[in-house]
Amino acid sequence: MTPPIVIAWGMPSGGELIIVFVIILLLFGAKRLPELARSLGQAKKEFQKATREASDEITKLADNDKPANPNNKTDVHPQ
């Protein structure tokens, strides 16, 4: 019995990119392509901004959790 054929999905080559572009052109039309590209660019920009803000917030929270002076052993709540 022969093993099944496995199709590896990788990055598309030049010919595949042209076929994908033609299909997108047929689906959306030439007038909508610039609008589509612009909205994809804006979505990418917003995603990067949100990722950066989340990373900054995590860094800020991690910095706030660290004690200001680890050698200072004063008791905050004396008993």
Secondary structure, DSSP 8 states (H G I E B T S, - for coil): -------------HHHHHHHHHHHHHHH-TTTHHHHHHHHHHHHHHHHHHHHHHHHHHHHHHHHHS-S-TT----SS--
